[in-house]
C-alpha cells in the first residue's frame, strides 16, 4: 500500500482504472471544446447577419449607460460585426483594443487546442505568463483612460 491508502485505510485504485479515468476526462474536454466551437460558429452567424445597433437582442453597455464613460469593451459588438464584414477601419474606430487583441487571443486558443493533444507540453507556460496578463491589463486601462480623454 502507498502512503495515502495506508493512512486512510483504503485500497489504492488499479492503475488501469486511473488510465480509464484520464481517458474519460480528456474525452469530455474534447467534447467541451467541440461544443464551444459550435457556440462560436453560431455567434459568428448572428453577429454577421444582425447589426448590434439595430437589434434589441444585443445588450447595451451598462457602464456607459450609468456613468456616460466608455469602458474598454464599449463598441466591441459593433467592431466584431464590422470585422466579419471585412471592414477593419470601421472596426478599429469602434474598438481599437479588440482589433489589436485578436492575434494574441488566436494564439492563446491555438495553444490551448495544441495542449489538448499534447497535455505535457510546456508551451502554455511560455505563452500565458502572469507578466503578459498584467501587461494586457495595463494596456486596457491606458486605452480606457485615453479613449475618454481624447474621445475615440
C-alpha positions as CSV (number, residue, x, y, z in Angstrom):
1,X,0.0,0.0,0.0
2,X,1.2,3.5,-0.7
3,X,1.2,6.3,1.9
4,X,-2.3,7.8,1.5
5,X,-4.1,4.4,1.2
6,X,-2.3,3.2,4.3
7,X,-3.1,6.4,6.2
8,X,-6.9,6.3,5.4
9,X,-7.3,2.6,5.3
10,X,-8.4,2.3,1.7
11,X,-7.1,0.3,-1.2
12,X,-5.2,2.1,-3.9
13,X,-7.1,2.1,-7.2
14,X,-5.9,-0.1,-10.0
15,X,-3.5,1.7,-12.5
16,X,-5.8,0.8,-15.4
17,X,-8.7,2.4,-13.7
18,X,-6.7,5.6,-13.4
19,X,-5.9,5.4,-17.1
20,X,-9.6,5.0,-17.9
21,X,-10.5,8.0,-15.8
22,X,-7.8,10.1,-17.6
23,X,-9.2,8.9,-20.9
24,X,-12.8,9.9,-19.9
25,X,-11.6,13.3,-18.7
26,X,-9.7,14.0,-21.9
27,X,-12.7,12.8,-23.9
28,X,-15.0,15.2,-22.1
29,X,-12.6,18.1,-22.6
30,X,-12.7,17.4,-26.4
31,X,-16.5,17.3,-26.3
32,X,-16.5,20.6,-24.4
33,X,-14.1,22.2,-27.0
34,X,-16.4,21.0,-29.8
35,X,-19.4,22.4,-28.0
36,X,-17.7,25.8,-27.5
37,X,-16.6,25.8,-31.2
38,X,-20.2,25.3,-32.2
39,X,-21.4,28.1,-29.9
40,X,-18.6,30.2,-31.5
41,X,-19.9,29.4,-35.0
42,X,-23.5,30.3,-34.0
43,X,-22.2,33.6,-32.6
44,X,-20.4,34.4,-35.8
45,X,-23.5,33.7,-37.8
46,X,-25.6,36.0,-35.5
47,X,-23.0,38.8,-35.5
48,X,-22.5,38.7,-39.2
49,X,-26.3,38.8,-40.0
50,X,-27.6,41.2,-37.4
51,X,-26.1,44.7,-36.7
52,X,-25.8,45.3,-32.9
53,X,-27.2,48.8,-33.3
54,X,-30.4,47.7,-35.0
55,X,-31.4,44.9,-32.7
56,X,-32.6,44.9,-29.0
57,X,-31.2,41.4,-28.8
58,X,-27.7,42.8,-28.2
59,X,-27.1,44.2,-24.7
60,X,-26.0,47.8,-24.3
61,X,-23.0,48.6,-22.1
62,X,-24.3,49.2,-18.5
63,X,-21.2,51.1,-17.5
64,X,-21.7,53.6,-20.3
65,X,-25.4,53.9,-19.5
66,X,-24.8,54.6,-15.8
67,X,-21.7,56.7,-16.0
68,X,-21.5,58.1,-19.5
69,X,-17.9,56.9,-19.7
70,X,-16.8,54.4,-22.3
71,X,-15.3,51.2,-20.8
72,X,-12.5,49.3,-22.6
73,X,-15.1,46.9,-24.1
74,X,-17.5,49.6,-25.5
75,X,-18.0,49.1,-29.2
76,X,-16.8,45.5,-29.2
77,X,-20.0,44.1,-30.6
78,X,-20.1,46.7,-33.5
79,X,-16.4,46.0,-34.1
80,X,-17.0,42.3,-34.4
81,X,-19.8,42.9,-36.8
82,X,-17.5,45.2,-38.9
83,X,-14.7,42.7,-38.8
84,X,-17.0,39.9,-40.0
85,X,-17.8,42.2,-43.0
86,X,-14.0,42.8,-43.5
87,X,-14.3,46.5,-42.6
88,X,-11.2,46.8,-40.5
89,X,-11.1,50.6,-40.5
90,X,-14.7,50.8,-39.0
91,X,-13.9,48.0,-36.5
92,X,-10.8,49.9,-35.4
93,X,-12.9,53.1,-34.9
94,X,-15.4,51.2,-32.8
95,X,-12.9,49.5,-30.5
96,X,-9.2,49.5,-31.4
97,X,-8.3,47.4,-28.3
98,X,-10.4,44.5,-29.5
99,X,-8.9,44.6,-33.1
100,X,-5.4,44.7,-31.8
101,X,-6.1,41.9,-29.2
102,X,-7.3,39.4,-31.8
103,X,-3.9,38.0,-32.8
104,X,-3.0,37.2,-29.2
105,X,-6.4,35.7,-28.5
106,X,-6.0,33.4,-31.5
107,X,-2.5,32.4,-30.3
108,X,-3.9,31.5,-26.9
109,X,-6.7,29.5,-28.4
110,X,-4.3,27.6,-30.7
111,X,-2.0,26.8,-27.8
112,X,-5.0,25.5,-25.8
113,X,-6.0,23.3,-28.7
114,X,-2.5,22.1,-29.1
115,X,-2.3,21.3,-25.4
116,X,-5.4,19.1,-25.7
117,X,-3.5,16.7,-27.9
118,X,-0.1,17.2,-26.1
119,X,-1.0,17.6,-22.4
120,X,2.6,17.6,-21.2
121,X,3.8,20.4,-23.5
122,X,5.3,23.4,-21.7
123,X,4.2,25.7,-24.5
124,X,1.2,27.1,-22.5
125,X,3.6,28.2,-19.7
126,X,5.6,30.2,-22.2
127,X,2.6,31.9,-23.8
128,X,0.3,32.5,-20.8
129,X,2.5,34.1,-18.2
130,X,1.3,36.4,-15.4
131,X,3.5,39.2,-16.8
132,X,1.7,39.1,-20.1
133,X,-1.7,39.3,-18.3
134,X,-0.5,42.3,-16.3
135,X,0.8,44.0,-19.5
136,X,-2.5,43.5,-21.2
137,X,-4.3,44.8,-18.1
138,X,-2.1,48.0,-18.2
139,X,-2.8,48.4,-21.9
140,X,-6.5,48.0,-21.4
141,X,-6.5,50.6,-18.6
142,X,-4.4,53.0,-20.7
143,X,-6.9,52.6,-23.5
144,X,-9.8,53.1,-21.1
145,X,-8.4,56.5,-19.9
146,X,-7.2,57.6,-23.4
147,X,-10.5,56.9,-25.2
148,X,-12.4,59.0,-22.7
149,X,-9.9,61.9,-22.6
150,X,-9.4,62.1,-26.4
151,X,-12.9,60.9,-27.3
152,X,-12.1,58.0,-29.6
